[in-house]
Amino acid sequence: MLISLSLALGLAGCEKEAARAPAELESKIETLEMRAPDCLSADECTLVNIRREVFADRPALNDAIYEQMLQQLQGNGETAAEPQDSLEKVAQKFIQEAASVSDISAAQWRLDGDAKKLARYGDLLTITVNTYLYTGGAHGMPVARWLNWDLTQDRQLSLADVIKPGQEKAFWKLAEESHQQWLDTQNTDKDFRQNWPFAHSDDFKLDHDGLVLLYGVYILGPYSMGEVKLSVPNEKLKGVIRDKYLSQAGNPRD
């Protein structure tokens, strides 16, 4: 009877653990492409092209991705006087705005969006949401954000959720050290370091070596330098980020 009871408890424990473990992710790509009504060629007129990975049985995750995409395509709330509540409306408004200035500008306006899985480490899924806006001038404006999702809790995680309470200063000190190392590799001078000081970032992901912070253009350097990624290695993160996530770093699921 003792053996039977032990087996039963063991099986129950396995079943409970299996119930907590997130299932394999299934997804599909949804696309939205719009052109100006009189467009004969995509290379000659205003174009909106949006691609979004949609995950099966993950409505909350899909909603979070959708909202992030909406924000970025509308300038993160900085340029949209009347924010639109759907990607279709954003696309239509963009095409209308391009048409309203077509008599004074020959620039081919373009709005791109792309959201897809970047990485998965244990229960932590990272989605990269990339947008690009061009309305004339020397170059367009790319924006990349990383959205982290706990598949077990089915909710978005912030960097504050990952850092241990009371370890925020320690974490940012490590990040600043990584920034100094990056500056050294770029052979930057004193003026550059004064003009482009270290800054915090909310965008992060786990990778094989530890935790990576993402910085968009114009944050740590000029446009020509593009995005900047700062890495904090696992061995320095012990005691700084929560053990649950430290154990998942360097252990990719897929």
N, C-alpha and C positions, 0 to 999 in steps of 0.2 A: 504493500500500500504506500509506503514511503517513497519507493522508486516511482510508482505511478503518479503520486502527487508531485514529485520533483519534475517529472517529464511534462505534466500538465502545466505547471507553473512556467517551465521553460518555454513551452510552446506559446503560452499566453503572452509571455514577454516578447517573443519574436513577432507575434501577430501585432502587438501594440507598437513595437518599433517600426514594423512594416507600414502600419497605418500612418505613422508620423512622417515617414520618408516621402518626399515629393516624387510623383510619378515622372516618367520621361516626358519631356516637353514636345508637344506637337504644335506646328505652326504653319501658317501660309502667308504669302505676300499679297497685300492689297495695294493697288496702284491707282493714282488719280492723275490724269494728264489733261490739261486744258490749254487751248491756244486762242489767240485773238480770232474773232469770227471770220475775218477776211484773210486768214492766214493760208498761204499756199505751200509754205515750206517752214519746217521747225527751225531752220537755220536763219530765217529772215524776220521772224516776228516774235512777239511776246509769248513766253512759254512758262507753264507751271507744271512741274513734274514731282509728284510725291509718292514715295514708296514706304510702306509700313508693315512690319512683321506683326501678325496677329496670332496670339497663342490660344490654343483650344482649351476651354474650361478655365480660363483665367480672366474673367471680366474686369476685376479690379486692376490687374496689371495692364490690360489693354486700355482701360480708361486713363490710367496714369500716363501711359505713353502718348495717347491722343492729346491729353491736356498739355503735356510738355511740348509736343509738336506744334500745337496751336500757339503757344506762347512764343516759341522761337520764330515761327513764320511771321509773327506780327511784332517783331522787335522786342520781345520780352517785356511788353507793356510800355516801352519807351517811346514808340512812334505811332501806336494805334490809338487814335482819338476815340474811335468807336469800335472796340474789339468785336470780332466776329466769333460765333460759337460753333462753327463747323469748318472743316477743311475746304469744302466746296465753296462756302461763302468767302473764305479767305482768297481762294483762287479767282473767283469772279471779281472781287473788289480789286485785286492786283491787276487783272487784265483791263478793267475799266479805268484805273488810274493811269496805266500806261497809254491807253488810247487818248486820254484827256491832254497829254503833253506831246503827242506824236507830231504835232505841227511845229514844235520848237526843239524837238530832240529826235535824232535818228538812232539813238542807242537801242539795242535789242534787250528789253527787260527780261529778266529770268528769275524764277523763284523755284528752288529745289528743296526737297526734304527727304530724309532717309532715316528710318528707325529700324534697328535690327539688333539681334543678340551679339554682344561683344565677347563675353566670357561667362563661364559658370564655374564656381568653386564651391563644392558642397551644396548647401542650400541657398547660396547667394548668387543671384543672376544679375549680370550687368548688361544694360541696354545702352547702346550709343545712339543718340539722336543728333543728326547732323542737318544743318540747314545752310542755304546759300542764297543771298539776295544781291541782285545786280540791277541798278537803275541808271547806269551811266557812270562816267568817271574813269579813273585809272584802274580800279579793280572793284570787285564785289566784296561782300562781307560774309565770311563763313563763320558759323557758330557751331560748336560741338559741346554737348552735355552728356554726362554719364548718369544714368538712372539705375539705382541699385534696389533689388527686390528680394526680400526674404521669402522663399517659396514655401517654407513651412508655416510661417506666420501670415503669409499672403498680405504683405504690406511693404511699403517703401521704407528703405533704411537711409538715414542721414549719416554723415561722418560722426556726428555726436553719439549716435547709437552704437558705433563700433569702438570708439575710444572709451577706455575705462574712466569712470567718474574720478575727477581730480587729476587726471593725467593729460589734460588739454595742453598745458604749457609745455610739458615734456614732449608731446607729439609735435607741436609746432616748432620746437627747438630742433628736433630731428629733421623736420621738413626744411627748415632754414639752412641747416648744414648741407642738405642735398642741393639746395639752391646755390650755395656758395661753390660747391663742387661743379655744378653745371656752369656757373659763371667762369670758372677756371678753364673748363674745356672749350668755352667759346672765345677765350683770350680777350675778354672784355676789359676796357680801361676804367679808370676812376670815374670819369664823366658818365659812362654808361651805367655803372652801378648806382650812381646817385640819381640818375634820371629814371631808372627802372628798378625800384627797390622790391624786396620780397613782399609777397602778399599771400593771404589765405585763399584757399579754394574749397568749394563744396563738392567738387567732382572728384571721385576716387574709384578705384577698383582694386581687387586683389589679383596678383599674378604669381608666377612661379617663385619669385624672389621676395615678395612682400606686398607692400601697398604702394600704388601709383596715384599721384595727384595730377590732374589735367588743368592746364591753363590755356585759355583762348588767346587769339591774337590781340596785341596791344596791352596785355596784362603784365608780362615779364620782359617784353621786348617789342620792337617795332614789327609792323606787318610782315616785313620780309623774312623774319625769323619763324613765322608760322606759330603753330601750337607748341607749347612746351610741356613736357612730362617730367615730373620729379619723382624718383623712386626712393622709398625708405625700406631697407632690407629687413627680413624677418628677425635676424639676430638682435637688431636694435629695437624691435617692436615688443619684445617680451616684457610683460608687465605694463605696457602702455595701451595696447588695444585688448579687447576682451578675448579671453582664451578661446571661445567658440570660433571666432573669426581668424585668430592666429593659427589655429589648428587646420583651418581650411585653406589658408594661403599656401601656395605651392602644391596643392592637391586638386588639380582641375577635374571636374566631373565630365565635361565635354567641351 
